[in-house]
Structures are given as structure tokens and as C-alpha cells.
Amino acid sequence: MFIAVAACSFQNSLSLSITNVAFPSLRNDFPAISQSTLSWVLNLYTIVAAATLIISGVLVERLGRKRMLLAGTAGFALASVLCAAAPNVSVLLVGRIVQATSSALVTPASVALIVREFPDSHRPTAVASWAAIGSVAASIGPTVGGVLVDWGGWRWAFLINLPGGILGLILAAIFVRESKDPEPRPLPDLLGALLIVLSVSLVVGGLVQSRNWGWNDTRVPLSITIGISLAVALVIRSMRHTSPILDTELFAHRSFALANVGTFIFGIGFFAVFFGYVLFLTDIWHYSTRSAGFLMTPLAICGAVLAPISGRVVRRHGPGLLLLPGGLLVAAGGLWLIVGADSTPDVGGVWLPALVLVGSGAGLVWPCLFAGLVIDIPRERYAVATGINQTIQRTSTALGVALAVTLLGTTRGAIGIGNFRRLFILSTVCGLATAALAPFVGMRNRSPGEDGF
């Protein structure tokens, strides 16, 4: 069962890393469209997925976990074909929206099915192992994507999802048992989901368009301000609504709240890196897409290797132990590039050490954050908790890409290393901030009978 569920999730993580590698090819095929506008091919996917994940989590429990897993896997594969066949960016964006909504079904269905099969004592390990499968997909994504895109262009970054989708459908149909919640929750607040889309889109839009409009243009601060205001309105509405899109009661659990803070902070830095480093390799060091894909691989391989090991350590010692060294390793990787990177390629002395540091740090951090979510959460609330966390992670992905676009500006034809040092600083700051959470993530709420505050 675990393998079947993991196979369905595999294509989502694979697609994410490949799409980043395919961005330079996509930009070359649409030269009349600005880099900031094309970044919506990445951002729209994550924003829509963030807004629909929690609703999808309820649908999974109401309509059946296996049924929704199959529907999401099939929808993702078909949407990938639509993206590959897109004659223009508008059709491509429509395909990305369908991909996002389909992916939003796969994630909660996968987690709910895994949690159902494992006892409470093994939940953190099972979830960390599931996350490790995504790391494996991400690790091969740059290499596979680089070869495919270099050979056939960006459309192959989407066609590669078809065989994986078919395999996942076959395995899930045979090995996964159907189950559903006998007393499912009502559908969450649909207006709340719309507020997620609007708030994140306005903030992201203001950031990515700041290069074209200029920060002196009132549309930039107005867009960001309205977006933040809508996010505040979303939290207030969720606190008062009988069926909120964000279950704010879960944030009373200390470890859950801090793990989500860590997911947001670390996610911004990590996904900004995943997007920006490809552009550094192609635009500053002038490597081909294939070579850039190979050179990005160590980042994900280190994460894939360390994630399952981290999962076992987390099970025995709690998530806080590895979060500190993980965050510091990521910060060290950023510092290595700040000090050593220039316009002359240096793979052995600069690039590989930095990527090993960042990738190793990520391999320690992500399992800690995922496991920190469930320390105090009742089993019946786990799917909801995971949906909230995945929503926050996707929001951080969109903001990370938007910040990278904003900080870098136009990367082709840049003098020296352009503005990439800003990206390296962002990675360092996010790593340090994540490390600072280590003493607190994994701490259980004290019960009234315990000593202390």
C-alpha cells in the first residue's frame, strides 16, 4: 500500500523540480514575455494548490480516500498532457491550474491512507518516509529534466508525468483499500479559500511586477498591502467561522504552530534557491540546461539520502535535535556562495560544496518540520493538520519564487554575478532563522497536571 501511495505522490515532486529546470527553455520559447510574467507558470500552480488543499482534504474524507487518490493522479497526468500541448502561455496556465487542483487531492489522500495503516508510535517515521520519497523524486528531477529539456524542450518536462501517473493509477487500483470518514466534516469555508488565492496572488503579483512597474509605482505597495490585509482577514474569519479553511485551534499546539512557522521561513529560502540557482548556472556560468540539471542534482540527492536517516533519529530523539544543524548547514551553504561565487565557473571549489551543505541541511530540516506537526495532534485531526502545513508550504514556495524574481531582476546579460548575491543572502538568513526554532519545535504542550508554567 505504501509503495502504491508513494508512486502517486512521486510525480508531483518530480514535476516541481523539473519545472524549475525547464524555466530557461520556457523563457527562450516565449521571448516577448517578461521573466516576471513567466514566473506565474510556477507561482499559479502553488497558489491554487495552497487554496484548494484543505477543501480537498475534506473531500477525501467524505468521498473516499482511494477514490480521490485515483482522481487526483489521473487529473494530474491529463493536465500534464494539456501543459505539454499548450500553444501559448494562457493555455499553459490553465493546465497548471488543473495540475494544482489534482495535486491537492493526491496529497491529503496519500497522508490519510498512510496514517490509517500505521500505529501512532510509527506515524512520524511513516510520514518522514513518505516525505523522503518526494525527496528522491526531487533528486532525480534536475538530471532527468535537464536531459529531456535539452533534448526536446520544456514540453517534455510535463510529458514525463504521464508514465508515472499511469503506474500510480495501476498500483493504487490494485493495492489500496477504500476508506472514508463515517462522520466527515462539512466543507470548509469557500470564501476563505478565495481569500488565500487573492491574498497570496496580490503579494506575489506586487513583488514580481515591482521590476517592471518600479517600487515608486503605487500599484506595487498597494497590491502587497491589500494582499497582507486579506491574509489578516482570512485569519480573523477562520477564528470565527464554524467550518474554517484554516483550523486556528490547531495552532494552540505549540509544536504544530512552530513547525508551520519553520515551514514558511525555510520554504521561502529553499524554493527561492531551487528556482534561482538554475538561472545562475544558465545565465551567469552559461551552462546548458542539461548541464544545469546535472549540477542541481547534488542538492536533492543529499536531501534524499539524509531524509530517511533523519526520520529514524526524529522518532527516537524528537524533531528539535536535527533542526539546529540542518538550518546551520543551509546557512553555511549560502555563506559559501556569498564568499566564493563569481562570474568564473568553479564547480569543485564553490558549487558542489555549497550544494552539499544546502542539500544536507534540507535533508535534516524537512523531516524535522513534518514530524513536529504531529507531536500533539490527535490522530483524527492529522489529515487537517497536514493540509494546513501543505498550504503553508505551497504559499512559501510561491513567495520564494516571487522573492527570487524580485531580488534577481533581469539575469540574462548580467555583469559579474548580477544580483545573485542577494539570493545567497536570502538562503543564509532563512537557514539561520530555521535553526533558531530548534529548541522549541517538538515541545509538547503541558497538561494541567504537569509542573511548570
N, C-alpha and C positions, 0 to 999 in steps of 0.2 A: 504493500500500500504506500509506504513512504516513498519508494522509488517512483511509483506512478504519479504521485502528487508533485514530487520534485521535478519530474520531467515536464509537467505542465507549467511550473513556475520558471523553469530553466530558460525558456525562450524570452521571457520578459527581461531578465537580467542580461541575457546575450544581446538583445536588441538595444538596450540602453548604452552599452559600451561601444557597440558597432556604430550606432548613430552618431556618437561623438567623433569617431574616426572618419565617418563619411562626410562630415560637415565641410571640409575644404573642397571635396568633389562637388558637393551640392552648390557651394558658393561659385565654383567655376562654371557650372551649368546655367546659373542664373546671375550673370554678371551685372545686370541692370538693377538688381535688388540689393539693398544695403545689408551688411553683415548683421546689424541690429535687427532688421526686419526678418531675416532668415533665421535668427535665433529663436523665433516663435515656433519653428518646426520642433525644437527641443522643448521650449517652455510650455507651449499649449498642451502638450501631452501630460506633463507633470501637473499642471494646474487643474486640468479636467480630472485626472486621476485622483488628485487630492480632494476635490469636491465630491466625488462620487463614491469614494472608498467606504465611508461609513454607511451610506444608504445601501450600497452593495452588501455590506456585512449583514444588514437586517434581511435583505432579500435572500441571502444564502441560508439563513436560519429558517426563513418562512417557506421557501420554495424547494429546499433540499440542497445539501452541500455538494453532493456529487453532480446533480443536475446543473448547478450554477458553475461548477468547475469545468464541466464539459462545454457549457455555453460560452464561458469566457475564453477558453482555449481555442474553440472554433472561431469565435469572433475576432480574436487577436490575429489568427492566421489569415483569415479572409481580409481583414483590414490591411495587413501587411502587403497582400497582393494589390489592393487598391493603391496603397502608397507607391509601390514599385511601378505601377502603370500610370501614375499621375502625370498629365501633360503640363501642369503648371503648379505653382505654389499653393493656390487656393484649394485645388483638389487634394494636394498632399496634406494640407492642414485638416481637411475633412477626414481623411484616412487616419491621421494622428488622433483625432477626437474619438473615432471608433476604437482605435487601438487602446486608448486610455480607459474608456468605459469597460472594455473587455478585460483589460488587465486588472481593473478594480474589482471584478468578480473573482478572478483567479486567486488573488492574494488572501482575502478573508476565508474563502472556501478551503484553500490549502492549509491555513493555520488551524481552522476549526476541525478539519479532518485529522490532522496530526495530533492536536490536543486530545481529541476523543480517544485515540488509540494508545496514549501514553499515560502512566500514572503521574500523580502530582510531583513525586520526587524526581521524575525524569523530564518534566516539562522544559526547564531551562536548557538542558542538553539537547532535547529534540528540536527546540526552536533554533538553538545555535547551529545545529547540524543542517537544518533547513536553510538558514542564512548562509552557511558555508557552501551549499550547492549554488546559491546565487553568486558567491564569490568565484567559484570555479567557472561559471558561465562568463562572468566579467573578465576572468583571467585569459580565457581563450578568445574573447570578443575582439580585442585590438588586433591580434595576429590574424584571425580569420577575416575580420573586417578589412584590415589593410590589404590582404591579398585579393579579396573579392572586389573591393572598390577600385584598387589599382588596375585590376584586370577588366572589370565590366562596368565601373561607375557606381554611383551612390545607390542606384535602384537595387543592386544586389544586397545591400545592407538590409533591405526589407524582405527580399525573396528568401533569404536564408532562414527566415522564421517558419516557412511553410513545412519543411520536413520535420522540424521539431514539434510543431503543432500537431501534425498527423500522428507522430509517435506518442505524444502525450495523450491524445484522444483514445488511441487504441489501448494503452496501458490502463488509463483511468476507467475506461468502459469495462475492462475485464477484472481488475483487481480492487477497485474502490467500492465500498458498500455505501448505499444511500442512507442518509440520516438527516433529520431536521429537528428543530426545537419544537416540542409539543405545545409549548406556550410562548410563541415568538413575540417579540416586542413589536409595537406599532411602528410604522415607517417614521423615520426621524424627520425633523423639520426641513422641508424642501426649501423654504426661504433661506434657512441657514446655509444650505449647500450653495445657493446662488450667491450669498454673501461671501463665501470662500472664493468662488470664481472671480467675483468683482473686485474684492479687496486685493487678492494676490495679483490679478491681472493689471490693476491700476498701479500698484507699486512696481511691478516688473516693467510695465509699459513706460512709466516715468523714468526708470533707470536706463533702459536700453535706448530710449529715444533722446536721452539727455545729450548724446553726442551729435545727433542731427539737429535738435532744436536749440541746444545750448542751455546751460543752467539759468541764464538770465530770462529765458522764456517762461512766463508764468504757468504754462501748461505742465512743466516738469514738476515744480514743487506742489502745484495744485493736485496733480494726479497722485503723487506719493502721499500727500496729506489726506486726501479723500480715501485712498486705499487703507491707510492706517486707521482712519476713523471708522470705516466699515468693519475692519477687523475687531476693533473695540466693541462696536455694536453687536457683532457676532457673539463675542464672549458674554456680553450682558444678556442678549436674547437666549443664549444657551443656558444661562443660570436660572432663567425664569420659565423656560418652555417645558411642558410636560414630557415631550419626547425630543430632546435637543439633538442637533447634529454633532455637538461636542459634549460629551457627558462630563461636566465640570466636577461632579462628585468624585470621580476617579483621581483628580488631582489632589485630593486630600491625602492620598497615599504618597508619602514623601519620596520614596524611590521612584515611583511612577512619574511624578512631576519632574524630578531632576533628570531622569533618563530621557525624558522628552526635551528638556532644555538642552541636554547634551546632544541629542539627535539633531536638533535645529542648528546649533552652533557648529558642530562638527560637519554636518551635512553641507552647510554653505561652503565651508573651506574645501571639503573633499570633492564636491561636484564642480566647483569652480576650477579646481586643479584638473579634473578629468577632461573638462572642456578646453581649458586654456593651454594645457601642455601640448595637445595635438597641434594647435596653432603655432606654438613656439617652435616645434620641430619642423613644420612645413614652411612657415613664413620667415623665421629668423635663421634657422640652421639649414633650411632649403632641402629637407629630406622629402622623398616621395611619400605618398600615402601608405604604400606597403611598408616602407622602412619606418615611418612614424608609428604604424601599428605594432611592428615588432618591438620598437623601443618603448612603447607604452606597456607592453606585456608584463615586465617585472613588477609594476605597480600592483596589478591584480593577482599575479601569481603569489606574491608574498602574502597577500591577504587570504588567498585560498588555502595556502599551506598552514598558516597560523590560526585561522578561524576555528577549525575543529579542535585543535590543541587548546585554544583559549576557552572553548566551550567546556572542556573537561576541567580545566582549572577553575573556571567560574562556578561550576557545580560544587566543587569541594570548598572553595575559599570565598565565594561571593564575587560580585562584579567589580567591586572597588579596587581589588588588588592589581589588576592589569590595566585599569583605565589610566592611571598615572603614567606608567612607562609608555603606554600607547600614545597618549597625547604628546608626551615629550619627544617621542620618535618622529612624529609628524612635524612638530615644530623644528626639530633638528634638520629634517629634510628640506624644509623651507629656507632655513638659515644657510644650509649648504649651497643652495642655488643663489641666494642673495649675494653671498660672498664670491662664489666661483663662476657663475654663468656669465658669459659674454657672447659676442656675435660669432666667435670661432667655435665650431663643434668640438666637444670634449666628452665623448661617451663614457670612457672608462674612468676618468678622473672627476667628472662633475655629475653627469646624468645618471649613471647606474647607482652610485652611492646614494644620491638624493631619492631616487625612486624606491630603492630597497628600504630606506628609512621611512618614507611616507607609506609605502605598501605594508611594511611590517607593523607600523603604528596602527593603520586602519584594520589590519587583521586582529589586533588586540582590542581596539576600541569598539567596533561594531558588535561583536558578541556580548561584550560587557553591557552595552546600552540595551540590546534586545533582552538580555536576561534580567537587567534591572527593572524592566517593566513589570515583571510577574512576581516579584518578591512578595508583595502583599495583596495581589489581586485575586479575588475568588475565581475559581475555575469557570463558573458560568458567565463571568464578565470578561474572560480573556479575549474572546474574539472582538468585543467592543474596544478593549484597551489596545489591541494590536491595530485595529482600524484607525484609531486616533493617532497612534505612533506613525503609521504609514502615511497618513495625511500630512503630518508634520514633516516627515522625511521628504515627501514629494514637494511640499512647499519650500523646504530648504534647497532642494535641487533647482527649482525654478529661480529662486533668489540667488543661488550660487552662480548659475549661468548668466543671469542678468548682471550681477556684480562683475563677473569676468568681462563681459562685453563692455560695460561702463568703464572699468579700470583700464582696459587694453586699448579701446578705440580702434582705429584702423591699423591692422597688423601687417598688411602687405606693404612692402617698400619702407618699413620702419628703419630708422637709423639706429645702429647698435642693436640693443635688445629691446628697443622701444619702451613700452610701459610695462613690460613683463615683470619687472622687479616689484611692482605693486601687487601682482598676483602672488608672488613668492611671500611677500609680507602678509597678505591675507591668510595664506596657508599656515604660516607660523603663528599668527595671532589666534586662529581658530584651534590649533593644536594645543597651545598653552591654556586657552580658556577651558577646553575639554579636560585637560589634566587637572585643572583646579577643582573640578567637580568630583574627583576620585574619592575623597574622604566621605562623601555624602551619598553617592549612588549605591544602592543596595542596603541602605539603612532601613530597618523596619520601623513602622510607627509603633510607639509604645502603647501598650494597652493600659487601661486604668489601674490594673493591679501591679504594674511594674514600677520600680523605683526610678526616679529621675524627674525631669521636668514634665 
